[in-house]
């Protein structure tokens, strides 16, 4: 049991810098280019929508509705956006505003 705990702890520590790297990259891209390119680059790096929303909720300074809009514009399904927004603690009004913004900017969801 002790070996499993040590192995799990080691693997967790290995994954932590990767998490920090994508979050730092996300924020740098957000500050330089905006939320849409930041979300697109995070997706290219394999970051899940829930991780993006959770990080932006915890970090602050990133409008939740804008992140929701960027997720919709990046092609994330409405069902997925609703599920991850709920898990990340994004208000339903921010989800609705993000959806409305995405329709205006990117067209109706597929």
Buried (B, 14 or more C-beta within 10 A) or exposed (E): EEEEEEEEEEEEEEEEEEEEEBBEBBBEBBEEEEBBBBBBBBBEEEBEBBBBBBBBBEEEEBBBBBBBBBBBBBEBEBEBBBEBBBEBEBEEEBBEBBBBBBBEEBEEBE
